[in-house]
Amino acid sequence: MLVSREGNLITLINVFETKPEQQQALLDELSRFAQEVKGDEPGLIGVALHRSTDGLRVVNYAQWRSEEDLGRFVKKYHEQMNAQLQLAERANAHVYEVASLYAPAGD
């Protein structure tokens, strides 16, 4: 999954605040969930999970073809996503559009 401005994709960025002793369990749960649904959801481009080195955060970065596709997904998996919150102190999710891209020139 590459970040792109083409195709009017939208990006969900969800920052989970967690405790260091729960970070891996949250990552495991999010990874399991992503593997289960990755090929079955219309409009899902891809998911990348990130962990902070201090153990306090997990970031879910998911690209979608449209907000409608994301909305259907959220409705369908609302209960499972609420269960994931049990492993977090707080979650902060927002939808974004890629505004600018910068990359070093290739060789």
C-alpha positions in Angstrom: 0.0 0.0 0.0 1.5 3.3 -1.1 0.3 6.7 -0.1 -1.2 8.4 -3.1 -3.2 11.5 -3.9 -4.7 9.9 -7.0 -8.2 8.3 -7.1 -9.7 10.5 -4.3 -8.9 7.9 -1.7 -9.6 8.7 1.9 -7.5 7.6 4.9 -8.7 6.6 8.3 -6.0 7.3 11.0 -6.9 5.9 14.4 -4.5 6.6 17.3 -5.0 4.2 20.2 -3.5 5.2 23.5 -2.6 2.2 25.6 -0.4 0.9 28.3 3.0 -0.7 27.4 1.9 -4.0 28.8 -1.2 -4.0 26.6 0.4 -2.6 23.4 1.2 -6.0 21.9 -2.2 -7.5 22.8 -3.9 -4.6 21.0 -1.6 -5.0 18.0 -2.3 -8.7 17.9 -6.1 -8.1 18.0 -6.0 -5.4 15.3 -3.7 -7.6 13.1 -6.1 -10.6 13.5 -9.1 -8.4 12.6 -7.3 -6.9 9.6 -6.3 -10.4 8.3 -9.9 -11.6 8.7 -11.5 -8.8 6.7 -8.8 -7.6 4.3 -10.1 -9.4 1.2 -13.8 -9.3 1.9 -14.5 -5.6 2.3 -15.5 -3.5 -0.8 -13.4 -0.3 -1.1 -10.7 -1.3 1.4 -7.3 -0.6 -0.1 -5.0 -1.6 2.8 -4.2 -1.3 6.4 -0.9 -0.5 8.1 -0.4 -0.8 11.9 2.3 1.1 13.7 3.5 0.8 17.3 5.2 3.6 19.2 8.6 2.8 20.6 7.5 4.0 24.1 4.7 1.4 24.2 2.0 4.0 24.7 0.3 4.1 21.3 -0.8 2.0 18.3 -1.7 3.7 15.1 -4.1 2.2 12.5 -3.7 3.7 9.1 -6.3 2.5 6.6 -7.0 3.7 3.1 -10.4 3.4 1.5 -11.9 4.2 -1.9 -14.7 6.3 -0.3 -16.2 7.5 2.9 -19.3 5.4 2.0 -17.2 2.2 1.9 -15.7 3.1 5.3 -19.1 3.9 6.7 -20.5 0.5 5.6 -17.5 -1.2 7.2 -17.9 0.6 10.5 -21.6 -0.3 10.7 -20.9 -4.0 9.9 -18.0 -4.4 12.4 -19.1 -1.9 15.1 -19.2 -4.5 17.9 -15.8 -6.0 17.1 -14.3 -2.5 16.9 -15.8 -1.6 20.3 -14.3 -4.8 21.8 -10.8 -3.6 20.6 -11.2 -0.5 22.6 -11.0 -2.6 25.8 -7.3 -2.8 25.2 -6.9 1.0 24.9 -7.2 3.9 27.2 -8.5 6.0 24.4 -8.9 6.0 20.7 -8.9 9.1 18.4 -10.1 8.3 14.8 -10.4 10.8 12.0 -10.8 10.6 8.2 -8.2 12.5 6.1 -7.4 13.2 2.4 -3.8 13.2 1.3 -2.9 16.9 0.8 0.7 16.8 -0.2 3.4 14.1 -0.7 7.2 14.6 -0.5 9.8 11.9 -1.2 13.5 12.0 -1.9 14.5 11.9 -5.5 15.4 8.4 -6.6 18.8 7.3 -8.0 
